Every structure is written in C-alpha cells, then in structure tokens.
Amino acid sequence: MANELGLKELRDTLDNIDDEVLKLLNKRMETVHKVGELKATSGGAIYRPEREKDIINRLETQSISANGALTRGAIEALFLEVFAISRNLELPENIAYLGPEGSFTHQAAESRFGAMSAYLPIGSIHGVFREVSRGQAKFGVIPIENSSNGIVSDTIMCLSEYNLKIISEVMVDIHHTLATTCDNVKDIKKIYSKDIAFDQCHLFLEDLCLDGIELIPVESTAKAAKLAVKEKDSAAICSHVGAKMYGLPILFENIEDKDNNRTRFLIVSNFDNGVSGDDKTSILVQLSNESGALVKFLNDFETANINLTKIKSHIVEGVSTFFIEFNAHKDEDKVSKIFKKYENEIKFLGSYVREADDI
C-alpha cells in the first residue's frame, strides 16, 4: 500500500512538471510568433543554424553544471524538434528533398526540420535545386558524399550551376535492412534496391548466397520496398523507415558491409549564415592552366593558417574544377583576403556550422 501511495505521489509530481513544461512551451511559441512577425517585416531568415547551435551549447553547459541527466544528444533530440515546430509557427516553409518519401535524404531532412514541416519529394538533385531557385521551396536537402562511394557528382554540378548557398550539413549513419514477405531466405528469387545499396551490402549477399539471384536496381531504396511488398518471392534492401512505411517485414537488420557507412547531406537555400565561431566553408575553384597554380593557391591557405579539410577534383562542363572545404567563415579577415585575391577563380558555396571535418 505504501509503495502504491509513493508511486501515486511521484506520478502526480510528473504530471505537475508536464503541466509546467507545456505552459513554458506555449509561452515560447508565443514569443516565437512575435519574432516571426518582426522577421517578416525585416526579411530576416527563419532558419539560423548558428543560433540553434548557440542554444544547444548553452543548454549543454547548464546541464553539466547542474549534474543533469540530459546529455548533449538528448538535448539535441528534444530541442531540434522544438526549433522545427517554432520555425513552422514563424513562417511555414516547404522543404524539397531528393525523394521519394522514406529515402535517407527524407530521413536527413526530418532530422533537421522535424515531423511537422511540409516536405516535397523531388525526383532528381537538379530538380531540388530548381524548385528552391524558383521559390517553390525555401530549403533543399541533397546528398553530397558517402563514406563508401565518395562525392555525388550531380550535387557538385548543381552547386556550380545554381546560385544557392549551403546553409547547413547533416550527417546520417546509413543502415540497410533486408525486408521481405518471405519467411525463409531460400524463397527469395529477386531483390530490389538502389545500385549503391547493392554495393554496400555485397558481403552480406555473398554470405547468404543471394548474390547469384536477380538483383534489380531501382531509383531508390524506398521504391524497392514499395515493389517488394507486392511480390511474394521478392525482397528489398532498404532503410528501416522505408520498410516500416510500406509494411514490409524486416528479415535482417544492419546488413551493410561497413559499420562506419555514413552519408553527408547539404541543406541549400538563398541566404548566408552569420559567423558561429565553429564554421566550415565550401568553395569551387577553377585555376589558370599554368604550372604551380594549385600549389600557389594552397600555399595562401597555409600562410593564413586555415585548415583545409577537403580537396576533390571534378570536371564541370569540361573544365577542371576543385571542390574545397576549410574550417573558417568567409567573413573572417584571413578568408576575405584570399577571396579578394582569387575573386575570379573562386565560387563561394556557403559558410555554415561545422558538424564534422569529414565523414
């Protein structure tokens, strides 16, 4: 009896805390609405990654000082959703992403913009850039590189072609499942998936003697799940989200060959970020065709003590182009001097809060 009374008291305490949390959240949303009205008149950006990072950093410091139970990951999980709801109250915006629904890009978009946002699945990376440029969407989410398969060339091409800015990056751990209505692996006669997913799960397919059956590449892992659920002798290599979306039972999870399979996604829009103090900048560079041009260019970064984190060579419209990233913001003096010196060779793609140096 005493235990039951004690449990009731604790539950009553939790209910009272929940009531107070709700009151405070409603008060926060009222303030957010006022901020949105001011931004609507001034033209200010609704999504400010550097501001959100400052809030997370401040709350983490408070939690540590108070010996709180909430870790940084827990704080991010709670408040990123609060931020997403807040943005929708300030000014509802469409988010275009490389579809279809249930893709890893969709997962990346929801991790940053929350479940309440309006999402537009687009069939190609060019289409995402096009819709954001036209104003049909405020933000675009596209993949830029994978730890196993490298840089996504279509994204580089679009960054060169369009005048949108990278405003944020998102890292997503890629986990594949084998999903099927078959109860036994032996009953599977064909597997649908994206070609890259087949490559990333090659050892699993080999171990289960599935590499010899029909492997059918489709546009996305989400479409693979949609097709497999309709055919009794088929399976799909897809995400957990995709399998759940189409009601396809999961037979095996985490079937990717490498444990560190990650994809980095970019969020693009039509504004520049302010300085956060921990920024990354991306640029495209086309240098003159003369001996030592690249060495001279890179030496200027070394002299300025700027840490280069990525240099990739690409052919863009027949011209050799370097995709370069470094840890600094374009508005820092040491960066501005280099940009001024090479103003005809550099295309600025964006400065944004650094999530990681590399994948």
N, C-alpha and C positions, 0 to 999 in steps of 0.2 A: 504493500500500500504506500509505504514511504517513497519507494522508487517511482511509483506512478505519479505521486504528487510532485516529486522533484523533476520528473520529465515534463509534466504539465507546466511547471514554472519556467523551465528552460524554453519550451515551445512558445509560451506567452512572451518571453523576452525576445525571441527571434521574430515573432510577429510584430512586436513593437518596433524593433530595429528595421524590419522590412517597411513598415509604415513610414518611418522617418526617411529611409533611403528614397522611397517613392516621392515624398514631399520635396526632398532636395533635388531629385532628378527633374521633377516638374518645374521647380524654380530655375534650374539650369537651362531647361528648354525655353522658358520664358525669356531669359537673358539672351539665349542664342537667337531667338526670333528678333529681338531688338538689334543684335549685331547684324543679322541678315538684312534688316531694313536699311541700316547705315551703309552696308557694303553695296546694296542695290543702287543707292544714290551716288556712291563714290566709284563704283566699278571695281571694287576690290575682289580678289579671288576668294572663293568659298573654301577650297581645299588648300591648306597650308601645311605641308608635311613637316617643315622645320618647327612650326608652332606646336604641332601634336607631339613631336619628339621632345621638345622642352617640357611639356606637361608630364609625359611618361617619366622622364628623368627626375623631375621634381617629386613626383609621387613615389618613385622607387626609393629616393633618398629618405623621404619621410617614413616609408615602411621599414626601412633598415634601421633608422634611428629609434623607431618605436618597437623594435623587435617583432614586427608584424609577421603574420603567416603568409602574406601575399608576396610572391616572388615577382620579378620583372615580367616573366612570361604570363603570370596570372593577371597582373595589372594591365598588360597589353591586351589580353583576351577580353577583359571587361571593358576597358576604355576605348579601344578601337571601335567596338560596336556602338558605344555611346557617341563617339565622334561621328560615326556614319549616320546615326539617327539625327544628330544635330545638323549635319550638312543637309540632309533631306528637309529638315524644317526650315533652314535658312533659305535654301533655293533648290528644289528638286532638279536633279540633272540626270541626263541619260549617260550611261557608260557603255561604250561599244567595246567588244572583245572578240578575239578570234574564236569563233564558235566551233561546234554547236554547243548548246546547253549541256552542261555536265563535263565539259572538257577541262583540262588542267588550267587553261587560261581563265575559264569561268571561275574555277576554284581560287586562282590568284586574285581575280577581281573582287570576289566576295570577301576575301580575307582583308582587303583594304577598304572596301566601300560598304560592307555589311549586307545583310539579307533584305533590307527594305528598299534598296536603290532600284532604279529602273534599268534593266540590262538589255542590250541589243546584241544578240549573237550575229556576227558577220562572217561570211564565208571565206574571206582572204585577208591577209595582212594589209594589202593595198586598200581593200575595202574599209578596214578600220581607220586608216589614215585619211581616206577620202571623206568618210562620214564626220570625223572630228573637224576636218578642214572646212567642211560645208556648214558646220554648226548644228548638224543633226544630233551630235553627241558632244558633251563637254569634255569627256575623258576617253582615251583609248588604251586598252591593255593588250599587249602583244609580247610574244617570247623573243628574247634576244640571244640567249645561248643556253646550251645544256652541257653538263659536265662530261657526258659521254659522246655527244655528237657535235659539239662545238657551236660556232656562231651561226645564227639564222640569216642567210644571205638576203632574203626578201625584206627583212627588217632594216638591214643596212641600206638597201636600195631605197626604201621609203624614207628613211631618215635623210638621205641625200636629196630626194625629190621634193619632199614637203617641208614647209617651214614651221612645223610644230616643235615644241620643246619637250624634252624629257623632264618630268617633274618629280618622279619617284621610281624606285626599283623595288621589286618583291621577289624574295627567294622562296621557292616551293620544293620540298622534298618529293620526288616522284616515286610513287609506289604503284606497281601494277598487280592486278589480280587476274586469275583465270576463272571466268564466270561462265556457267553453262546450266542448262536444264538437265543435262545428263548426270546420272548418279555415279557413273564409272568412267574414268579416263578412256578406257578401251572403246567406249561407244562414240567418242568424238571423231568425226570424219573430216571436219574442216574448222579452221579458226579465223575469225575476222579480227583485224586490228590495223592500226596505223603502221606504216613500214618501219618507222623509227622504233616503235614498241617491240616489233619482232626482233630487231637487232639488239635491243636492250634486255631481252629475255631469252636469248639464244641458248644459253647453257641449261636453263630450266626445260625448254622444249626438247633439247637433246637428251637430258637425263630421263625424261618421261616418254622418250621415243615418239614425240609429237612433231619432230622436225621433218618427218617424212610424209606427213599428211598434207592436205591442201591448206596453204596459208594465203589468205585473201586480203590484200591491203585495201583499206578504205580511207576516207578523208580524215577520220578522227576515231579515237577510242570510244567516244560516246556513241557514234554511229555504229561501231562494231557491236556494242551491247544491244542497241536497238534491233539490229539484224539477227543477232544470235538468239534473242528471246523468242523469235518467230519460227526458228528451225530446230527441230528436236535433236538432230545429230551434230549440231554446231556449238561453238564456244566463242568467247571473246576475250582478248587481252585488253583490259580496260581499267579505269580507276575505280576505287570503291564507290565514289559518288555516282559514276556512270552506271555501275551495276545496280545500285540501290534505286536510281531514278527510273530504270526500266524494269525493275522487279526480277532481275536475273540473279539466280543463286550463285554465291561465290564458292568455288571448289578449293582454290588455293589463294593465299594472300602473299604479298611481298615477293613476287616471283622474279623481280629484276636481278640481273647478274651482279650489279654493283650496289653495295649498301649506301654509297655516297652519291647516288643518282639525283642530281638537283637541276632544276631549271630556273633561270633568272628571267623575270618579266619586267618590262618597262611600262610605265604609265605616261602617256603623252597628252599634252593639252596646248593651250595657246597663251601661256603666261610664263614668266620667270619666277623662280624662287628667290627669297632673300637668303642671306648668309645664316647658317645654323651653327657654325663652328666645327662641324664634322661633315664636310661635304665631299662629294665626288663630282667631277666634270667629265663629260663626254664630248669629243670633237671628231670631225672628219678632216683629214689633211691631204691636200694634193700639192706636192712639191715640184719644183722645176726639175727637168731631166738633166741634171748635171752631177758630176762626181762629188760625193761627200755631202749632198744636200740634206739627207736624212740625219747623218751624223751631226752636222751643224745645228739642225733643228733640235735634236735630242739633247745636245750639249747645253742649250739655253735653259732647258728644264733642270738639268743637273746644277748649273750655275745658280739658278734661282732656288735650289733646294726643294724642288717639287717632286714628289714621289709618283712616278709613272707606274700604274698597276696593270695596264693592258696595251699592247700594240699588235694589231692584226692588219694584214694586208688584204685588200679586196680589189676587184676590178669593177668599177662603177661607170657604166656607159663607155666602156673601152679605155678608161683612164685608171691607172694605178692609184689607189686611194688607201690611206691608213686610218683605221678606226682606233683612236687613242683615248685612254681614260687616265685620270690622275686625281690624287687626293688634295683638292683645294676648290675654292669657289671662284667663278670668273671675275667677281668684283674685288677680289684681293689684289693688292697693288702688284705683287710679283707675277700674277697671272695676266693682269691687264697689260703689262709691259710687253709680254710675249705676244699676246693677241694683237697689239698695235703693230708690232714688228712684222707679223705674218698675216696681216688683215686680209690679204688677197689669197692666202693659201689655206686658211682655217675656216671651217664652217662650225660654229658653235651649236651644239645639240642640246645642252642643258646642264645646269648645276643643281644638285639635289642631295638630300640627306643620304649619307653613305650607310648602307645596310651591311655590306661586306666588301672586302677588297677583291675577292674572286669567288667563284663557285667551287 
